[in-house]
């Protein structure tokens, strides 16, 4: 339950309302739904070391906090397992790794940039970026309106403004490529194949290198 002044564009809400005699509708109770970005952590940093078959150490770790990157520190330990969705992206290819393959490549991957989605200290989805760099990052909310091979289109788009610290509505739909996308839906990590039309999503989108295309990097299905 919240003060009505706390409701912002982009919030998912449940409203208990009363219809008045003049046909107007009066909101009595507004509940802002719990959002997946509060349950999960989207983080980025440098893969310092693959410590074991179940843990890694991350340096220069930043995590999204209230839609903004917040520096957390270095030498932070996180855990992975056989259910963790792991992707290795290079300038020439993108391929999925299982946990054993990831562990066996440990020294080859150390010092690479990483992006991940975690629940607590357990990583659900992990992208290792070898030779690619995300830039011009934007936080977006919306609903999936269509899915194509390699891209999704999102409607009812709102973007987070760090300048105004508010969600700002976008008039047109947004199409993003999903080549590098990490997705978490119903507590499980995976690729964009997990998405369906009408899914409400919270996503980190970015450019890659000098390309004009926009890529989804991390997607939480709300």
C-alpha angles and dihedrals in degrees: 000000000000144000106267089237088066093064113103134186108274096033117130106229143179114212129200104201140178124215112224127214091258089058093253117133121229120200110225100174129019119190120189106216119237107262128220092231087068092052097045136046123227108201141170134192145114123305100237098176143344096231099187144330088291109031144051135190119229128202129197090020120189122180131192110253118176089347094304131099111256122191110237103175141245138292091044116161122217131174134231134182143178091292095055112112105227126186129184112204123189132169089267107033149015119212138169119240128200119224093263093050090049091052093048091053092052101124092041091056100043114115091022119129115254138195121196147170115218139179104215105319094331115101113223097179130014133187119195109200112204108182098346127100132198119221140168091038119193131182113225138180127197146109128279110250100173142001127211134173103288099359146056132205121221127201133192086041124191124175128204114243114207088192097058095021089227139107111261121203119235115213098213135048121267126227118197131180116240101203092118100024123142112200130192117191126165091353096306130109123224148121130296088277086084091067125098134186113276092028109144106226141192110199145177110219130185149159121258120221111315095330121128092213119103117229131199107231104175127011128188116192108218 
